[in-house]
């Protein structure tokens, strides 16, 4: 083989490897390392696309109730187990008809675009205890939701604000509620 061909191909190979590494880093930056769910940035991009295709989608925000008490009483490994279980339950609820994200801490979001999305089923799944290290950890969540199609402007930002307001209204009325 001609050494000029090899010499010319080496920079291209280097750039291809570098590009692959950057793509991989970006992909992992858009996934939460603990739960495997999308991060806020990765979810927002996908959710906006879904909302454009499915304006009747349902936007959901979830905040775990008394999560700090789990960490304080049972340790951060127990808190991590609750976060992982919550992520799995939310992703299972979304199924192939939506996407879920961990926004940070104990806050999650989802967008689903099918009529069979039952908020009661979501609440029931989230309100199931988690067993960790021989302890049964009580878990409950406040869930707020919004159908962007009912808003004056059906943007994801407006839907998230409405779902957030609904979630905090639920928190104000005590645990085990959805709105």
Backbone as JSON Lines, residues from 0, in Angstrom:
{"i":0,"aa":"X","n":[0.85,-1.17,0.0],"ca":[0.0,0.0,0.0],"c":[0.89,1.23,0.0]}
{"i":1,"aa":"X","n":[0.46,2.25,-0.67],"ca":[1.23,3.48,-0.8],"c":[1.22,4.24,0.53]}
{"i":2,"aa":"X","n":[2.38,4.67,0.98],"ca":[2.49,5.38,2.26],"c":[1.78,6.72,2.21]}
{"i":3,"aa":"X","n":[1.64,7.32,1.01],"ca":[0.92,8.59,0.9],"c":[-0.57,8.4,1.19]}
{"i":4,"aa":"X","n":[-1.12,7.28,0.75],"ca":[-2.53,6.98,0.99],"c":[-2.75,6.77,2.49]}
{"i":5,"aa":"X","n":[-1.84,6.03,3.12],"ca":[-1.95,5.79,4.56],"c":[-1.83,7.11,5.32]}
{"i":6,"aa":"X","n":[-0.86,7.93,4.95],"ca":[-0.64,9.22,5.62],"c":[-1.85,10.13,5.45]}
{"i":7,"aa":"X","n":[-2.47,10.1,4.29],"ca":[-3.65,10.93,4.05],"c":[-4.86,10.42,4.82]}
{"i":8,"aa":"X","n":[-4.95,9.13,5.05],"ca":[-6.11,8.54,5.73],"c":[-6.06,8.67,7.25]}
{"i":9,"aa":"X","n":[-4.87,8.81,7.81],"ca":[-4.75,8.89,9.27],"c":[-5.51,10.07,9.89]}
{"i":10,"aa":"X","n":[-5.39,11.28,9.34],"ca":[-6.18,12.37,9.93],"c":[-7.69,12.12,9.86]}
{"i":11,"aa":"X","n":[-8.14,11.55,8.76],"ca":[-9.57,11.25,8.62],"c":[-10.0,10.23,9.66]}
{"i":12,"aa":"X","n":[-9.18,9.22,9.9],"ca":[-9.48,8.23,10.93],"c":[-9.52,8.87,12.31]}
{"i":13,"aa":"X","n":[-8.56,9.75,12.56],"ca":[-8.53,10.46,13.85],"c":[-9.77,11.3,14.07]}
{"i":14,"aa":"X","n":[-10.2,12.03,13.04],"ca":[-11.4,12.84,13.16],"c":[-12.65,11.98,13.34]}
{"i":15,"aa":"X","n":[-12.69,10.86,12.67],"ca":[-13.84,9.95,12.82],"c":[-13.92,9.43,14.25]}
{"i":16,"aa":"X","n":[-12.79,9.02,14.81],"ca":[-12.78,8.55,16.19],"c":[-13.16,9.67,17.16]}
{"i":17,"aa":"X","n":[-12.63,10.86,16.94],"ca":[-12.93,12.01,17.78],"c":[-14.42,12.34,17.71]}
{"i":18,"aa":"X","n":[-14.97,12.33,16.51],"ca":[-16.4,12.6,16.33],"c":[-17.26,11.57,17.05]}
{"i":19,"aa":"X","n":[-16.86,10.31,16.97],"ca":[-17.59,9.26,17.67],"c":[-17.56,9.44,19.18]}
{"i":20,"aa":"X","n":[-16.41,9.83,19.71],"ca":[-16.3,10.08,21.15],"c":[-17.16,11.27,21.58]}
{"i":21,"aa":"X","n":[-17.18,12.33,20.78],"ca":[-18.01,13.48,21.11],"c":[-19.49,13.12,21.08]}
{"i":22,"aa":"X","n":[-19.89,12.36,20.09],"ca":[-21.28,11.93,19.99],"c":[-21.67,11.1,21.21]}
{"i":23,"aa":"X","n":[-20.79,10.22,21.62],"ca":[-21.05,9.38,22.8],"c":[-21.15,10.23,24.06]}
{"i":24,"aa":"X","n":[-20.27,11.22,24.21],"ca":[-20.32,12.11,25.37],"c":[-21.62,12.9,25.41]}
{"i":25,"aa":"X","n":[-22.03,13.42,24.25],"ca":[-23.29,14.16,24.19],"c":[-24.46,13.28,24.56]}
{"i":26,"aa":"X","n":[-24.45,12.05,24.07],"ca":[-25.52,11.11,24.37],"c":[-25.61,10.83,25.86]}
{"i":27,"aa":"X","n":[-24.47,10.6,26.5],"ca":[-24.5,10.31,27.93],"c":[-24.82,11.56,28.73]}
{"i":28,"aa":"X","n":[-24.48,12.74,28.23],"ca":[-24.83,13.98,28.93],"c":[-26.33,14.22,28.91]}
{"i":29,"aa":"X","n":[-27.02,13.63,27.96],"ca":[-28.47,13.8,27.87],"c":[-29.22,12.69,28.6]}
{"i":30,"aa":"X","n":[-28.49,11.84,29.29],"ca":[-29.09,10.78,30.1],"c":[-28.62,10.92,31.54]}
{"i":31,"aa":"X","n":[-29.54,10.76,32.46],"ca":[-29.19,10.79,33.87],"c":[-28.43,9.51,34.21]}
{"i":32,"aa":"X","n":[-27.23,9.61,34.78],"ca":[-26.43,8.4,35.02],"c":[-27.05,7.45,36.04]}
{"i":33,"aa":"X","n":[-27.83,7.96,36.97],"ca":[-28.43,7.09,37.98],"c":[-29.64,6.34,37.44]}
{"i":34,"aa":"X","n":[-30.56,7.05,36.8],"ca":[-31.83,6.45,36.4],"c":[-31.88,6.01,34.95]}
{"i":35,"aa":"X","n":[-31.0,6.55,34.13],"ca":[-31.04,6.23,32.7],"c":[-32.07,7.04,31.93]}
{"i":36,"aa":"X","n":[-32.87,7.85,32.63],"ca":[-33.85,8.69,31.95],"c":[-33.14,9.86,31.26]}
{"i":37,"aa":"X","n":[-33.86,10.51,30.37],"ca":[-33.34,11.72,29.76],"c":[-33.13,12.78,30.83]}
{"i":38,"aa":"X","n":[-32.16,13.65,30.61],"ca":[-32.01,14.83,31.45],"c":[-32.95,15.91,30.9]}
{"i":39,"aa":"X","n":[-33.02,17.03,31.58],"ca":[-33.9,18.12,31.15],"c":[-33.62,18.51,29.7]}
{"i":40,"aa":"X","n":[-32.35,18.7,29.34],"ca":[-32.01,19.15,27.99],"c":[-32.42,18.12,26.94]}
{"i":41,"aa":"X","n":[-32.1,16.87,27.16],"ca":[-32.45,15.84,26.19],"c":[-33.94,15.63,26.07]}
{"i":42,"aa":"X","n":[-34.65,15.72,27.2],"ca":[-36.09,15.52,27.22],"c":[-36.81,16.67,26.54]}
{"i":43,"aa":"X","n":[-36.39,17.89,26.83],"ca":[-37.07,19.07,26.29],"c":[-37.1,19.05,24.77]}
{"i":44,"aa":"X","n":[-35.99,18.75,24.16],"ca":[-35.92,18.69,22.7],"c":[-36.9,17.66,22.16]}
{"i":45,"aa":"X","n":[-36.9,16.49,22.73],"ca":[-37.8,15.42,22.26],"c":[-39.26,15.75,22.57]}
{"i":46,"aa":"X","n":[-39.51,16.3,23.75],"ca":[-40.88,16.63,24.14],"c":[-41.47,17.7,23.23]}
{"i":47,"aa":"X","n":[-40.68,18.69,22.86],"ca":[-41.17,19.72,21.94],"c":[-41.54,19.11,20.59]}
{"i":48,"aa":"X","n":[-40.73,18.17,20.11],"ca":[-41.06,17.49,18.85],"c":[-42.35,16.69,18.98]}
{"i":49,"aa":"X","n":[-42.49,15.96,20.09],"ca":[-43.71,15.18,20.31],"c":[-44.93,16.08,20.39]}
{"i":50,"aa":"X","n":[-44.8,17.2,21.07],"ca":[-45.92,18.12,21.2],"c":[-46.34,18.71,19.86]}
{"i":51,"aa":"X","n":[-45.38,18.94,18.99],"ca":[-45.69,19.43,17.65],"c":[-46.48,18.38,16.87]}
{"i":52,"aa":"X","n":[-46.06,17.12,16.99],"ca":[-46.75,16.03,16.27],"c":[-48.06,15.64,16.93]}
{"i":53,"aa":"X","n":[-48.14,15.8,18.27],"ca":[-49.32,15.36,19.03],"c":[-49.76,16.49,19.96]}
{"i":54,"aa":"X","n":[-50.47,17.49,19.43],"ca":[-50.85,18.63,20.26],"c":[-51.79,18.28,21.41]}
{"i":55,"aa":"X","n":[-52.39,17.09,21.37],"ca":[-53.27,16.67,22.46],"c":[-52.53,15.84,23.52]}
{"i":56,"aa":"X","n":[-51.2,15.86,23.49],"ca":[-50.39,15.09,24.45],"c":[-50.65,15.58,25.88]}
{"i":57,"aa":"X","n":[-50.25,14.76,26.81],"ca":[-50.38,15.07,28.23],"c":[-48.98,15.3,28.8]}
{"i":58,"aa":"X","n":[-48.78,16.44,29.44],"ca":[-47.51,16.77,30.09],"c":[-47.69,16.56,31.59]}
{"i":59,"aa":"X","n":[-46.76,15.83,32.18],"ca":[-46.85,15.46,33.59],"c":[-45.57,15.86,34.31]}
{"i":60,"aa":"X","n":[-45.72,16.41,35.51],"ca":[-44.6,16.67,36.41],"c":[-44.82,15.88,37.69]}
{"i":61,"aa":"X","n":[-43.74,15.3,38.2],"ca":[-43.8,14.46,39.39],"c":[-42.74,14.94,40.37]}
{"i":62,"aa":"X","n":[-43.14,15.08,41.62],"ca":[-42.21,15.44,42.68],"c":[-42.45,14.46,43.83]}
{"i":63,"aa":"X","n":[-41.39,13.78,44.25],"ca":[-41.53,12.81,45.34],"c":[-41.81,13.54,46.65]}
{"i":64,"aa":"X","n":[-42.74,13.02,47.43],"ca":[-43.1,13.59,48.72],"c":[-42.14,13.08,49.79]}
{"i":65,"aa":"X","n":[-41.68,13.97,50.63],"ca":[-40.83,13.61,51.78],"c":[-39.59,12.82,51.39]}
{"i":66,"aa":"X","n":[-39.04,13.12,50.24],"ca":[-37.86,12.39,49.78],"c":[-36.66,12.63,50.69]}
{"i":67,"aa":"X","n":[-36.51,13.84,51.19],"ca":[-35.39,14.16,52.07],"c":[-35.4,13.27,53.3]}
{"i":68,"aa":"X","n":[-36.58,12.94,53.8],"ca":[-36.68,12.08,54.98],"c":[-36.13,10.69,54.7]}
{"i":69,"aa":"X","n":[-36.31,10.19,53.49],"ca":[-35.77,8.87,53.13],"c":[-34.25,8.92,53.18]}
{"i":70,"aa":"X","n":[-33.67,9.95,52.56],"ca":[-32.21,10.1,52.58],"c":[-31.69,10.26,54.0]}
{"i":71,"aa":"X","n":[-32.36,11.1,54.79],"ca":[-31.91,11.37,56.16],"c":[-32.03,10.15,57.06]}
{"i":72,"aa":"X","n":[-33.08,9.38,56.89],"ca":[-33.33,8.23,57.76],"c":[-32.59,6.98,57.32]}
{"i":73,"aa":"X","n":[-32.59,6.72,56.01],"ca":[-32.06,5.44,55.5],"c":[-30.76,5.58,54.7]}
{"i":74,"aa":"X","n":[-30.34,6.8,54.41],"ca":[-29.11,7.01,53.67],"c":[-29.35,7.26,52.19]}
{"i":75,"aa":"X","n":[-28.31,7.76,51.55],"ca":[-28.43,8.13,50.13],"c":[-28.58,6.93,49.21]}
{"i":76,"aa":"X","n":[-28.07,5.78,49.59],"ca":[-28.26,4.58,48.75],"c":[-29.74,4.23,48.69]}
{"i":77,"aa":"X","n":[-30.44,4.4,49.82],"ca":[-31.89,4.15,49.84],"c":[-32.61,5.18,48.97]}
{"i":78,"aa":"X","n":[-32.18,6.44,49.07],"ca":[-32.77,7.47,48.22],"c":[-32.54,7.17,46.75]}
{"i":79,"aa":"X","n":[-31.35,6.7,46.42],"ca":[-31.06,6.33,45.04],"c":[-31.97,5.19,44.58]}
{"i":80,"aa":"X","n":[-32.22,4.23,45.45],"ca":[-33.11,3.11,45.1],"c":[-34.52,3.63,44.8]}
{"i":81,"aa":"X","n":[-34.98,4.6,45.57],"ca":[-36.3,5.19,45.33],"c":[-36.32,5.95,44.0]}
{"i":82,"aa":"X","n":[-35.25,6.69,43.72],"ca":[-35.18,7.42,42.45],"c":[-35.19,6.48,41.25]}
{"i":83,"aa":"X","n":[-34.43,5.39,41.35],"ca":[-34.37,4.42,40.27],"c":[-35.74,3.75,40.08]}
{"i":84,"aa":"X","n":[-36.39,3.39,41.18],"ca":[-37.72,2.76,41.08],"c":[-38.73,3.73,40.48]}
{"i":85,"aa":"X","n":[-38.68,4.99,40.89],"ca":[-39.59,6.0,40.35],"c":[-39.37,6.18,38.86]}
{"i":86,"aa":"X","n":[-38.12,6.24,38.46],"ca":[-37.8,6.39,37.03],"c":[-38.34,5.21,36.23]}
{"i":87,"aa":"X","n":[-38.14,4.01,36.74],"ca":[-38.62,2.82,36.03],"c":[-40.15,2.83,35.93]}
{"i":88,"aa":"X","n":[-40.81,3.19,37.01],"ca":[-42.28,3.22,37.02],"c":[-42.81,4.27,36.05]}
{"i":89,"aa":"X","n":[-42.18,5.43,36.02],"ca":[-42.62,6.49,35.11],"c":[-42.37,6.09,33.66]}
{"i":90,"aa":"X","n":[-41.21,5.52,33.38],"ca":[-40.9,5.07,32.02],"c":[-41.84,3.96,31.58]}
{"i":91,"aa":"X","n":[-42.16,3.03,32.49],"ca":[-43.11,1.96,32.16],"c":[-44.48,2.54,31.86]}
{"i":92,"aa":"X","n":[-44.89,3.54,32.61],"ca":[-46.19,4.16,32.39],"c":[-46.23,4.84,31.02]}
{"i":93,"aa":"X","n":[-45.14,5.49,30.65],"ca":[-45.08,6.13,29.33],"c":[-45.1,5.1,28.21]}
{"i":94,"aa":"X","n":[-44.4,4.01,28.44],"ca":[-44.32,2.97,27.41],"c":[-43.74,3.51,26.12]}
{"i":95,"aa":"X","n":[-44.28,3.05,25.01],"ca":[-43.81,3.49,23.7],"c":[-44.52,4.76,23.24]}
{"i":96,"aa":"X","n":[-45.39,5.28,24.09],"ca":[-46.23,6.42,23.69],"c":[-45.81,7.71,24.38]}
{"i":97,"aa":"X","n":[-44.56,7.8,24.76],"ca":[-44.1,9.02,25.4],"c":[-42.67,8.87,25.88]}
{"i":98,"aa":"X","n":[-42.21,9.89,26.57],"ca":[-40.85,9.86,27.12],"c":[-40.86,10.47,28.52]}
{"i":99,"aa":"X","n":[-39.93,10.0,29.32],"ca":[-39.81,10.46,30.7],"c":[-38.43,11.06,30.91]}
{"i":100,"aa":"X","n":[-38.33,11.9,31.94],"ca":[-37.06,12.54,32.27],"c":[-36.93,12.72,33.77]}
{"i":101,"aa":"X","n":[-35.69,12.76,34.2],"ca":[-35.4,13.21,35.56],"c":[-34.87,14.63,35.41]}
{"i":102,"aa":"X","n":[-35.65,15.58,35.92],"ca":[-35.28,16.98,35.77],"c":[-34.17,17.38,36.73]}
{"i":103,"aa":"X","n":[-34.07,16.65,37.81],"ca":[-33.05,16.94,38.82],"c":[-33.6,16.58,40.18]}
{"i":104,"aa":"X","n":[-32.73,16.23,41.1],"ca":[-33.17,15.87,42.44],"c":[-34.23,14.8,42.39]}
{"i":105,"aa":"X","n":[-35.39,15.09,42.99],"ca":[-36.5,14.13,43.01],"c":[-37.66,14.61,42.13]}
{"i":106,"aa":"X","n":[-37.33,15.36,41.07],"ca":[-38.33,15.86,40.15],"c":[-38.22,15.16,38.8]}
{"i":107,"aa":"X","n":[-39.37,14.75,38.29],"ca":[-39.45,14.02,37.04],"c":[-40.49,14.67,36.14]}
{"i":108,"aa":"X","n":[-40.39,14.39,34.85],"ca":[-41.37,14.89,33.89],"c":[-41.63,13.8,32.86]}
{"i":109,"aa":"X","n":[-42.78,13.9,32.23],"ca":[-43.12,12.97,31.15],"c":[-44.07,13.67,30.2]}
{"i":110,"aa":"X","n":[-44.06,13.18,28.98],"ca":[-45.07,13.58,28.0],"c":[-45.54,12.29,27.34]}
{"i":111,"aa":"X","n":[-46.85,12.11,27.3],"ca":[-47.44,10.92,26.67],"c":[-48.48,11.38,25.66]}
{"i":112,"aa":"X","n":[-48.64,10.58,24.62],"ca":[-49.55,10.98,23.54],"c":[-50.53,9.89,23.17]}
{"i":113,"aa":"X","n":[-51.09,9.23,24.18],"ca":[-52.15,8.27,23.89],"c":[-53.28,8.44,24.9]}
{"i":114,"aa":"X","n":[-54.48,8.1,24.45],"ca":[-55.66,8.31,25.29],"c":[-55.7,7.39,26.5]}
{"i":115,"aa":"X","n":[-54.98,6.3,26.45],"ca":[-55.02,5.34,27.55],"c":[-54.15,5.7,28.73]}
{"i":116,"aa":"X","n":[-53.54,6.88,28.72],"ca":[-52.64,7.3,29.8],"c":[-53.48,7.67,31.03]}
{"i":117,"aa":"X","n":[-53.58,6.75,31.96],"ca":[-54.38,6.97,33.16],"c":[-53.5,7.55,34.27]}
{"i":118,"aa":"X","n":[-53.88,8.73,34.73],"ca":[-53.14,9.34,35.83],"c":[-53.3,8.53,37.11]}
{"i":119,"aa":"X","n":[-54.43,7.88,37.27],"ca":[-54.61,7.02,38.45],"c":[-53.61,5.87,38.42]}
{"i":120,"aa":"X","n":[-53.4,5.28,37.24],"ca":[-52.41,4.19,37.13],"c":[-51.0,4.7,37.45]}
{"i":121,"aa":"X","n":[-50.68,5.91,37.0],"ca":[-49.38,6.48,37.31],"c":[-49.24,6.7,38.81]}
{"i":122,"aa":"X","n":[-50.22,7.34,39.39],"ca":[-50.18,7.6,40.83],"c":[-50.06,6.29,41.61]}
{"i":123,"aa":"X","n":[-50.82,5.28,41.23],"ca":[-50.76,3.98,41.91],"c":[-49.37,3.37,41.82]}
{"i":124,"aa":"X","n":[-48.76,3.46,40.65],"ca":[-47.41,2.91,40.47],"c":[-46.4,3.68,41.32]}
{"i":125,"aa":"X","n":[-46.52,5.0,41.34],"ca":[-45.58,5.81,42.1],"c":[-45.77,5.68,43.6]}
{"i":126,"aa":"X","n":[-46.97,5.34,44.02],"ca":[-47.29,5.26,45.45],"c":[-47.05,3.87,46.02]}
{"i":127,"aa":"X","n":[-46.16,3.12,45.42],"ca":[-45.83,1.77,45.85],"c":[-44.5,1.8,46.62]}
{"i":128,"aa":"X","n":[-44.46,1.2,47.81],"ca":[-43.2,1.2,48.59],"c":[-42.05,0.54,47.82]}
{"i":129,"aa":"X","n":[-40.84,0.91,48.2],"ca":[-39.62,0.35,47.63],"c":[-38.89,-0.37,48.75]}
{"i":130,"aa":"X","n":[-38.45,-1.59,48.48],"ca":[-37.67,-2.33,49.46],"c":[-36.19,-2.12,49.16]}
{"i":131,"aa":"X","n":[-35.46,-1.72,50.21],"ca":[-34.02,-1.5,50.06],"c":[-33.32,-1.94,51.33]}
{"i":132,"aa":"X","n":[-32.37,-2.84,51.17],"ca":[-31.53,-3.26,52.29],"c":[-32.36,-3.73,53.49]}
{"i":133,"aa":"X","n":[-33.43,-4.46,53.19],"ca":[-34.28,-5.01,54.24],"c":[-35.3,-4.05,54.82]}
{"i":134,"aa":"X","n":[-35.34,-2.82,54.32],"ca":[-36.3,-1.83,54.8],"c":[-37.34,-1.57,53.72]}
{"i":135,"aa":"X","n":[-38.58,-1.42,54.13],"ca":[-39.65,-1.04,53.22],"c":[-39.78,0.47,53.32]}
{"i":136,"aa":"X","n":[-39.5,1.14,52.22],"ca":[-39.49,2.6,52.19],"c":[-40.81,3.1,51.61]}
{"i":137,"aa":"X","n":[-41.55,3.89,52.37],"ca":[-42.8,4.43,51.83],"c":[-42.49,5.45,50.74]}
{"i":138,"aa":"X","n":[-43.22,5.39,49.66],"ca":[-43.02,6.31,48.56],"c":[-44.37,6.88,48.15]}
{"i":139,"aa":"X","n":[-44.4,8.18,47.99],"ca":[-45.57,8.82,47.39],"c":[-45.08,10.02,46.6]}
{"i":140,"aa":"X","n":[-45.92,10.47,45.71],"ca":[-45.52,11.56,44.82],"c":[-46.7,12.49,44.58]}
{"i":141,"aa":"X","n":[-46.38,13.74,44.38],"ca":[-47.36,14.72,43.92],"c":[-47.22,14.8,42.41]}
{"i":142,"aa":"X","n":[-48.35,14.73,41.74],"ca":[-48.36,14.7,40.27],"c":[-49.22,15.84,39.75]}
{"i":143,"aa":"X","n":[-48.63,16.66,38.92],"ca":[-49.38,17.71,38.23],"c":[-49.37,17.42,36.75]}
{"i":144,"aa":"X","n":[-50.43,17.8,36.07],"ca":[-50.5,17.51,34.64],"c":[-51.18,18.65,33.89]}
{"i":145,"aa":"X","n":[-50.99,18.64,32.59],"ca":[-51.59,19.64,31.73],"c":[-51.75,19.08,30.33]}
{"i":146,"aa":"X","n":[-52.89,19.37,29.73],"ca":[-53.11,19.12,28.3],"c":[-52.83,20.45,27.6]}
{"i":147,"aa":"X","n":[-51.69,20.58,26.92],"ca":[-51.33,21.85,26.3],"c":[-52.39,22.39,25.33]}
{"i":148,"aa":"X","n":[-53.18,21.52,24.74],"ca":[-54.21,21.95,23.81],"c":[-55.27,22.83,24.46]}
{"i":149,"aa":"X","n":[-55.4,22.78,25.78],"ca":[-56.38,23.59,26.49],"c":[-55.83,24.96,26.87]}
{"i":150,"aa":"X","n":[-54.57,25.21,26.59],"ca":[-53.94,26.48,26.94],"c":[-54.08,27.47,25.78]}
{"i":151,"aa":"X","n":[-54.03,28.78,26.09],"ca":[-54.09,29.77,25.0],"c":[-52.97,29.58,23.97]}
{"i":152,"aa":"X","n":[-51.77,29.25,24.45],"ca":[-50.67,28.89,23.54],"c":[-50.15,27.54,24.01]}
{"i":153,"aa":"X","n":[-50.14,26.58,23.11],"ca":[-49.8,25.22,23.51],"c":[-48.32,24.93,23.34]}
{"i":154,"aa":"X","n":[-47.49,25.69,24.05],"ca":[-46.05,25.44,24.02],"c":[-45.68,24.54,25.19]}
{"i":155,"aa":"X","n":[-44.56,23.89,25.07],"ca":[-44.09,23.04,26.15],"c":[-43.83,23.87,27.41]}
{"i":156,"aa":"X","n":[-43.28,25.04,27.25],"ca":[-42.99,25.9,28.4],"c":[-44.27,26.24,29.16]}
{"i":157,"aa":"X","n":[-45.32,26.6,28.43],"ca":[-46.59,26.92,29.07],"c":[-47.21,25.69,29.74]}
{"i":158,"aa":"X","n":[-47.1,24.55,29.07],"ca":[-47.63,23.32,29.64],"c":[-46.88,22.93,30.92]}
{"i":159,"aa":"X","n":[-45.56,23.09,30.9],"ca":[-44.76,22.78,32.1],"c":[-45.14,23.72,33.24]}
{"i":160,"aa":"X","n":[-45.35,24.98,32.95],"ca":[-45.76,25.94,34.0],"c":[-47.11,25.56,34.58]}
{"i":161,"aa":"X","n":[-48.04,25.19,33.73],"ca":[-49.37,24.8,34.22],"c":[-49.31,23.51,35.02]}
{"i":162,"aa":"X","n":[-48.53,22.54,34.56],"ca":[-48.38,21.28,35.3],"c":[-47.68,21.53,36.63]}
{"i":163,"aa":"X","n":[-46.71,22.43,36.65],"ca":[-46.0,22.78,37.87],"c":[-46.96,23.42,38.88]}
{"i":164,"aa":"X","n":[-47.8,24.34,38.42],"ca":[-48.78,24.98,39.3],"c":[-49.75,23.94,39.85]}
{"i":165,"aa":"X","n":[-50.18,23.01,39.0],"ca":[-51.08,21.95,39.45],"c":[-50.4,21.04,40.47]}
{"i":166,"aa":"X","n":[-49.13,20.74,40.25],"ca":[-48.4,19.88,41.18],"c":[-48.28,20.54,42.55]}
{"i":167,"aa":"X","n":[-47.97,21.83,42.57],"ca":[-47.83,22.51,43.86],"c":[-49.17,22.72,44.54]}
{"i":168,"aa":"X","n":[-50.25,22.82,43.77],"ca":[-51.58,22.86,44.37],"c":[-51.88,21.54,45.06]}
{"i":169,"aa":"X","n":[-51.45,20.45,44.45],"ca":[-51.62,19.12,45.05],"c":[-50.82,19.04,46.34]}
{"i":170,"aa":"X","n":[-49.57,19.48,46.31],"ca":[-48.74,19.45,47.51],"c":[-49.37,20.26,48.63]}
{"i":171,"aa":"X","n":[-50.04,21.35,48.29],"ca":[-50.71,22.18,49.28],"c":[-51.9,21.51,49.93]}
{"i":172,"aa":"X","n":[-52.47,20.51,49.27],"ca":[-53.63,19.8,49.81],"c":[-53.25,18.48,50.45]}
{"i":173,"aa":"X","n":[-51.98,18.26,50.68],"ca":[-51.55,17.01,51.32],"c":[-51.08,15.99,50.31]}
{"i":174,"aa":"X","n":[-50.57,14.92,50.82],"ca":[-50.0,13.87,49.98],"c":[-51.1,13.06,49.31]}
{"i":175,"aa":"X","n":[-50.65,12.2,48.4],"ca":[-51.49,11.24,47.72],"c":[-52.58,11.89,46.86]}
{"i":176,"aa":"X","n":[-52.19,12.9,46.14],"ca":[-53.13,13.58,45.26],"c":[-52.54,13.74,43.87]}
{"i":177,"aa":"X","n":[-53.42,13.94,42.9],"ca":[-52.98,14.35,41.56],"c":[-53.9,15.45,41.12]}
{"i":178,"aa":"X","n":[-53.38,16.31,40.3],"ca":[-54.21,17.39,39.75],"c":[-53.71,17.71,38.36]}
